[in-house]
Amino acid sequence: MCECTQCNAEIAQLRQQLAERDKKISALKKDIEQLTEQVEKEIKEIKKAVRTPDWLREERIRKHREQHDKNSKQGKKPGVSRKNPDKVDKKKKVSINRCPDCESKLSHTVEIRDRYIEEIERLKSIVTQYKIHRKYCKKCKKIVEPKITDAFPNFRFGIFLCLYIVALNIGLSLPIRRIRELLHFTFGIKISAAEIQNIKEKVAEEFGQEYENMKKELKKMKYIHADETSWYINGKLNWLWVFISEKIVVYHIQNSRGKKVPAKMLKGFIGILISDFYSAYTQGKISQKCLVHLLRDIFNWKKVSYFKSEKLRKFALRLKCIILEAIRTEGKSKELRLKYEKKIRRLTAKDWKDGEIKRMCKRLDKHINSLFTFLEYDVEFSNNKAERRLRPCVVARKISYGSRSKKGAKEFATLKSIHETSKMKNEDFLDYGKTYLTGRMTSER
């Protein structure tokens, strides 16, 4: 008992000492803040007192005017200086007493010039040792221990680093070999290619349920942009499909380019489908065909036979005028949509003899109800969103030649969907991913 009393007394004494030290530290911090404010005030007063000499100011004004007149004569725009940083971490005072050219003694300070330099420090990895207290449960009759939510089970790297590797591979299309070199060069981390692949597999597995939820949520959106591009699995041709709504981006890789893929992905969707003129997207729903694709086909006639046929030239100009006029029209109403559909019908109803015109008229008649949907509903007239979301995938395909297995293709589609969705929501992928994965591991029992 005496020993316990003595230990308690020592603990109380130590706590008292710690409390006193905390008070001293808080008092020192206040003193530092007061001194910093005082120093800043003095610097401002010095800057006010130190006035640039008149001859120096006049010389600068003269040079500035001469340069401005010179740029005006050459038709150049005036230069724009870079903005100063919002925060300053360090401040250094630089002064000299003798001229660097002739070593003569210098006068007092005539002005103070500010210069900002941004630098980085050598990054290092943080290694944390966990002292895990394992205890015996009499009810379960086994030894149990608390969960570590900062890393996946049996993984030697933390969640944030795992997500960083995924962002490099999926977001920036860096190959695994380059990721190894970057981690070693930047953080001094030695990691194998197999470990990187295991990290990708584990992160994709953890995000699997979220990916399926995104597919279901996609069907509830008001509109969807859809497009596809080629993708290779172990050298065999497959197709990468993308479906984009207001807040969700879903990628899907399938060995088919037929209409069954969008029909399955969009089953139950009652909104507006925006796509190009590929027949697989004709699902019997309200849709908007990409008018940019239509204009592109018209402009391509110039390369082939635009100036060879007078009728083709007139048809192309008339069709282009109708489309551009509709795009520039303001307001939304059913009457506007019907007005421009009527103009297209008048154009295609004429007896055209040219084969190119006949093919275009057949195409316009087939999709007449999907050309001007944007005049009635609040949707875009082009499929630019889907085109832009496919571009990074095309870059990744050229670098990696696709996926090596169906499992790898599904991992790519899952991780790319999560990454692009977080970007569309203006959320940081690393922060969003860490919050989601940590919460997932915490909720598991």
MARTI-369995 format. One line per 3 residues: number of its first residue (from 1); for each residue x, y, z of C-alpha. Coordinates in Angstrom, 3 decimals. Example, Ala and Ser with C-alpha at 12.3 -4.5 7.8 and 13.67 -1.06 7.14 Angstrom:
<nodes>
1	12.300,-4.500,7.800  13.670,-1.060,7.140
</nodes>
This chain:
<nodes>
1	0.000,0.000,0.000  2.848,2.352,0.845  4.389,1.836,-2.592
4	1.062,2.582,-4.314  0.609,5.744,-2.267  4.117,6.858,-3.151
7	3.519,6.185,-6.871  0.254,8.148,-6.811  1.998,11.050,-5.127
10	4.744,11.012,-7.780  2.138,10.896,-10.563  0.264,13.840,-9.056
13	3.534,15.767,-8.761  4.429,15.028,-12.384  0.987,16.125,-13.536
16	1.377,19.359,-11.639  4.768,19.946,-13.272  3.251,19.273,-16.702
19	0.438,21.720,-16.042  2.960,24.388,-15.023  4.992,23.752,-18.174
22	1.864,24.026,-20.331  1.136,27.392,-18.740  4.701,28.560,-19.427
25	4.473,27.352,-23.063  1.159,29.161,-23.644  2.629,32.335,-22.108
28	5.703,32.067,-24.364  3.477,31.611,-27.407  1.583,34.780,-26.554
31	4.895,36.652,-26.153  6.069,35.358,-29.553  2.832,36.503,-31.207
34	3.160,39.956,-29.653  6.787,40.229,-30.771  5.879,39.100,-34.303
37	3.149,41.751,-34.546  5.551,44.379,-33.221  8.247,43.410,-35.753
40	5.750,43.541,-38.634  4.600,46.993,-37.554  8.195,48.208,-37.410
43	8.889,46.811,-40.901  5.832,48.631,-42.275  6.999,51.877,-40.655
46	10.502,51.430,-42.094  9.046,50.876,-45.574  6.969,54.032,-45.239
49	9.967,56.025,-44.031  12.264,54.726,-46.781  11.041,56.522,-49.906
52	12.340,55.756,-53.365  14.358,58.767,-54.672  12.616,60.937,-57.283
55	15.284,60.349,-59.937  14.899,56.577,-59.584  11.110,56.722,-59.796
58	11.226,58.992,-62.852  13.687,56.646,-64.573  11.415,53.659,-63.969
61	8.339,55.502,-65.211  10.214,56.561,-68.359  11.351,52.994,-69.112
64	7.855,51.651,-68.476  6.321,54.165,-70.910  8.911,53.418,-73.571
67	8.252,49.681,-73.292  4.480,50.253,-73.387  4.775,52.421,-76.543
70	7.005,49.803,-78.163  4.528,46.988,-77.428  1.620,49.121,-78.694
73	3.381,49.757,-82.024  4.102,46.024,-82.430  0.510,45.134,-81.535
76	1.499,43.296,-78.336  -0.615,43.176,-75.201  0.789,44.721,-72.028
79	2.567,42.267,-69.758  0.884,40.879,-66.666  2.980,40.197,-63.577
82	2.616,37.052,-61.508  0.618,37.377,-58.283  2.453,37.230,-54.965
85	1.918,34.132,-52.771  -0.931,34.290,-50.267  1.199,33.040,-47.389
88	4.861,33.483,-46.383  6.510,30.765,-44.251  9.929,32.373,-43.762
91	11.325,35.904,-43.897  14.962,36.785,-44.556  16.692,40.139,-44.545
94	19.387,40.664,-47.202  21.679,43.702,-47.152  25.136,44.747,-48.380
97	27.572,47.475,-47.319  29.787,47.638,-50.413  29.082,47.742,-54.140
100	29.431,44.274,-55.745  30.997,45.872,-58.877  33.547,48.387,-57.551
103	33.526,47.588,-53.817  32.793,51.215,-52.882  31.043,52.014,-49.619
106	27.283,52.305,-50.059  24.828,54.883,-48.699  21.877,54.242,-46.445
109	18.964,52.114,-47.716  17.032,54.005,-50.374  14.312,51.355,-50.869
112	13.354,47.835,-49.880  12.455,45.378,-52.664  10.408,42.238,-51.994
115	11.205,38.987,-53.746  9.319,35.725,-53.249  10.932,32.312,-53.802
118	9.003,29.057,-53.586  11.062,25.981,-52.698  10.406,22.401,-51.654
121	12.075,20.230,-49.047  13.244,16.664,-49.406  10.256,14.449,-48.588
124	10.561,11.484,-46.264  8.260,8.600,-45.482  6.787,8.348,-41.985
127	7.212,4.962,-40.270  4.861,4.365,-37.344  5.357,1.553,-34.830
130	2.137,0.388,-33.200  2.305,-1.187,-29.747  -0.806,-3.343,-30.008
133	-2.093,-4.553,-26.650  -3.599,-7.990,-27.070  -5.973,-9.238,-24.395
136	-7.840,-12.434,-23.603  -11.641,-12.586,-23.866  -13.157,-15.063,-21.379
139	-16.451,-15.200,-23.266  -14.955,-15.800,-26.741  -12.047,-17.775,-25.213
142	-9.472,-16.180,-27.478  -6.931,-13.375,-27.585  -8.248,-10.210,-29.251
145	-6.654,-6.899,-30.233  -7.815,-3.445,-31.482  -8.114,-2.807,-35.237
148	-5.637,-0.594,-37.073  -7.651,1.639,-39.435  -4.654,3.412,-40.978
151	-3.734,0.438,-43.193  -5.254,-2.658,-44.748  -4.723,-5.952,-42.853
154	-1.292,-7.497,-43.583  -0.207,-4.455,-45.632  2.992,-2.634,-44.731
157	1.853,0.626,-46.370  -0.797,3.038,-45.107  -4.110,3.801,-46.806
160	-3.027,7.255,-47.970  0.041,5.832,-49.732  -2.101,3.114,-51.346
163	-4.491,5.757,-52.673  -1.544,7.857,-53.863  -0.279,4.882,-55.889
166	-3.756,4.403,-57.398  -3.937,8.112,-58.276  -0.565,7.918,-60.049
169	-1.559,4.837,-62.023  -5.224,5.550,-62.759  -5.315,9.345,-62.635
172	-1.977,10.156,-64.294  -1.580,6.917,-66.341  1.887,6.221,-64.904
175	3.115,2.638,-65.443  4.020,0.548,-62.399  7.740,0.798,-63.179
178	7.576,4.591,-63.195  5.617,4.596,-59.922  8.377,2.508,-58.295
181	11.028,4.952,-59.446  8.995,7.995,-58.365  8.351,6.648,-54.853
184	12.006,5.745,-54.383  13.253,9.062,-55.786  10.758,11.263,-53.923
187	10.168,9.500,-50.593  12.942,6.910,-50.439  10.366,4.086,-50.415
190	11.407,0.733,-51.856  8.442,-1.166,-53.263  8.110,-4.010,-55.752
193	5.864,-4.203,-58.793  3.929,-7.073,-57.201  3.182,-4.944,-54.129
196	1.852,-2.131,-56.305  -0.386,-4.599,-58.141  -1.638,-6.027,-54.831
199	-2.425,-2.495,-53.628  -4.462,-1.769,-56.763  -6.380,-5.040,-56.373
202	-7.141,-4.377,-52.703  -8.280,-0.765,-53.248  -10.479,-1.845,-56.188
205	-11.975,-4.621,-54.045  -12.790,-2.171,-51.230  -14.407,0.262,-53.690
208	-16.384,-2.525,-55.396  -19.594,-1.925,-53.444  -19.403,1.834,-54.033
211	-18.954,1.166,-57.770  -22.128,-0.949,-57.848  -24.022,1.751,-55.933
214	-22.880,4.320,-58.498  -24.329,2.175,-61.281  -27.718,2.123,-59.540
217	-27.598,5.836,-58.731  -26.718,6.643,-62.353  -30.142,5.467,-63.546
220	-31.888,8.052,-61.335  -30.180,11.031,-62.993  -31.912,13.538,-65.294
223	-29.531,13.000,-68.223  -26.614,10.766,-69.186  -23.790,11.264,-71.695
226	-22.601,8.000,-73.262  -19.709,7.026,-75.511  -17.311,4.146,-76.122
229	-13.770,3.430,-77.324  -11.663,0.374,-77.954  -9.871,-1.401,-75.083
232	-7.678,-4.495,-75.153  -7.659,-7.393,-72.710  -4.576,-9.566,-73.181
235	-4.344,-8.352,-76.792  -7.994,-9.073,-77.655  -10.302,-6.261,-78.711
238	-12.876,-5.154,-76.130  -14.775,-1.911,-75.571  -14.622,0.688,-72.838
241	-17.982,2.386,-72.253  -18.467,5.590,-70.283  -21.723,6.942,-68.838
244	-21.733,10.423,-67.279  -24.429,12.291,-65.383  -24.408,15.475,-63.295
247	-22.338,13.963,-60.462  -21.440,10.408,-61.455  -19.006,8.891,-63.959
250	-19.203,5.143,-64.603  -16.792,3.183,-66.808  -17.615,-0.322,-67.987
253	-15.462,-2.708,-70.058  -17.204,-5.346,-72.184  -16.208,-7.569,-75.086
256	-19.235,-6.335,-77.063  -19.995,-3.066,-78.800  -23.642,-3.975,-79.356
259	-26.781,-2.331,-78.032  -27.124,-4.912,-75.233  -24.416,-3.148,-73.197
262	-26.094,0.296,-72.942  -29.492,-1.424,-72.656  -28.276,-3.308,-69.564
265	-26.416,-0.334,-68.050  -29.393,2.023,-68.606  -32.191,-0.381,-67.700
268	-34.784,1.628,-65.791  -33.352,4.995,-66.842  -36.105,7.480,-67.785
271	-34.019,10.604,-68.392  -32.417,11.993,-71.541  -29.587,10.082,-73.237
274	-26.967,12.230,-75.018  -24.777,10.388,-77.504  -23.428,10.285,-81.041
277	-25.342,8.709,-83.944  -24.197,5.131,-83.226  -27.284,2.888,-83.433
280	-26.488,1.082,-80.144  -27.651,4.161,-78.245  -31.123,4.128,-79.825
283	-32.968,2.728,-76.819  -36.423,4.203,-77.413  -35.895,6.909,-74.776
286	-35.809,10.694,-75.048  -32.386,11.421,-76.492  -30.169,14.159,-77.881
289	-27.759,13.369,-80.699  -24.441,15.196,-80.792  -24.713,18.068,-83.275
292	-20.940,18.532,-83.245  -20.589,15.103,-84.837  -23.146,16.135,-87.449
295	-21.293,19.367,-88.243  -18.026,17.434,-88.439  -19.502,15.118,-91.071
298	-20.664,18.142,-93.081  -17.208,19.741,-92.933  -15.616,16.447,-94.029
301	-17.468,16.762,-97.355  -15.112,19.605,-98.236  -12.215,17.162,-98.331
304	-13.951,14.800,-100.736  -16.449,16.345,-103.082  -17.657,19.621,-101.594
307	-16.674,21.773,-104.586  -17.436,19.107,-107.188  -21.211,19.259,-106.721
310	-23.238,22.488,-106.638  -26.237,20.732,-105.043  -24.083,19.183,-102.316
313	-22.631,22.589,-101.513  -26.087,24.171,-101.218  -27.399,21.299,-99.074
316	-24.381,21.446,-96.746  -24.624,25.225,-96.303  -28.361,25.086,-95.637
319	-28.025,22.258,-93.088  -25.131,24.002,-91.371  -27.113,27.247,-91.099
322	-30.110,25.461,-89.531  -27.928,23.710,-86.930  -25.904,26.806,-86.004
325	-29.054,28.913,-85.815  -30.616,26.377,-83.425  -27.476,26.290,-81.258
328	-27.459,30.083,-80.929  -31.173,30.247,-80.101  -31.983,31.296,-76.540
331	-34.901,29.974,-74.522  -36.458,26.528,-74.014  -39.832,25.405,-75.364
334	-41.492,22.612,-77.297  -42.476,25.079,-80.033  -38.815,25.900,-80.695
337	-37.933,22.219,-81.055  -40.823,21.601,-83.458  -39.886,24.710,-85.457
340	-36.386,23.444,-86.267  -37.552,19.877,-86.822  -39.918,21.290,-89.433
343	-37.008,23.069,-91.151  -35.059,19.802,-91.343  -38.078,17.975,-92.779
346	-38.476,20.632,-95.485  -34.807,20.234,-96.386  -34.911,16.425,-96.581
349	-38.282,16.321,-98.407  -36.781,17.743,-101.615  -35.917,15.401,-104.455
352	-32.113,15.191,-104.114  -30.198,13.141,-106.686  -26.747,13.138,-105.045
355	-25.870,9.925,-103.154  -24.195,11.745,-100.230  -27.260,13.938,-99.762
358	-29.601,10.927,-99.852  -27.581,9.155,-97.143  -27.588,12.290,-94.970
361	-31.347,12.805,-95.477  -32.004,9.206,-94.427  -29.910,9.758,-91.313
364	-31.688,13.018,-90.452  -35.144,11.474,-90.920  -34.197,8.560,-88.660
367	-33.004,10.812,-85.807  -35.294,13.804,-86.418  -36.796,13.582,-82.897
370	-33.331,13.543,-81.298  -31.690,16.518,-83.004  -33.205,19.464,-81.132
373	-34.137,18.023,-77.745  -31.863,20.640,-76.147  -34.309,23.353,-77.288
376	-37.029,21.882,-75.062  -35.038,20.431,-72.146  -32.048,21.777,-70.234
379	-29.359,19.534,-71.782  -26.292,20.081,-73.938  -26.392,19.824,-77.727
382	-23.061,17.965,-77.888  -21.513,14.873,-76.343  -18.372,16.731,-75.332
385	-18.476,15.541,-71.699  -18.202,11.889,-72.667  -15.510,12.617,-75.261
388	-13.362,14.396,-72.661  -13.764,11.623,-70.090  -12.642,9.040,-72.653
391	-9.500,10.947,-73.645  -7.450,9.988,-70.525  -8.455,6.357,-71.083
394	-7.150,6.519,-74.650  -3.840,7.854,-73.308  -3.726,5.024,-70.743
397	-4.473,2.482,-73.495  -1.581,3.753,-75.622  0.794,3.497,-72.645
400	-0.312,0.162,-71.164  -1.959,-1.474,-74.237  -5.060,-2.131,-72.137
403	-5.422,-4.797,-69.431  -3.882,-8.221,-69.120  -6.964,-9.955,-67.715
406	-10.699,-9.469,-67.178  -10.013,-8.940,-63.484  -7.542,-6.167,-64.299
409	-10.063,-4.572,-66.671  -12.733,-4.559,-63.949  -10.237,-3.028,-61.487
412	-9.416,-0.280,-63.976  -13.113,0.484,-64.599  -13.858,0.565,-60.856
415	-10.923,2.773,-59.849  -11.323,5.080,-62.859  -15.008,5.550,-62.046
418	-14.260,6.454,-58.415  -11.397,8.785,-59.417  -13.351,10.672,-62.097
421	-16.491,10.909,-59.943  -14.545,12.512,-57.096  -13.002,14.926,-59.605
424	-16.440,15.837,-60.989  -17.675,16.543,-57.449  -14.632,18.797,-56.859
427	-13.433,16.456,-54.103  -9.829,15.420,-53.565  -9.523,11.735,-54.448
430	-6.986,11.057,-51.677  -9.069,12.688,-48.926  -12.322,11.180,-50.185
433	-10.762,7.734,-50.532  -9.167,7.771,-47.088  -12.417,8.851,-45.428
436	-14.381,6.147,-47.249  -11.887,3.303,-46.648  -11.276,4.238,-43.002
439	-15.016,4.358,-42.374  -15.445,1.026,-44.116  -12.802,-0.669,-41.938
442	-14.184,0.938,-38.784  -17.738,-0.257,-39.498  -16.617,-3.849,-40.184
445	-16.829,-6.265,-37.278
</nodes>
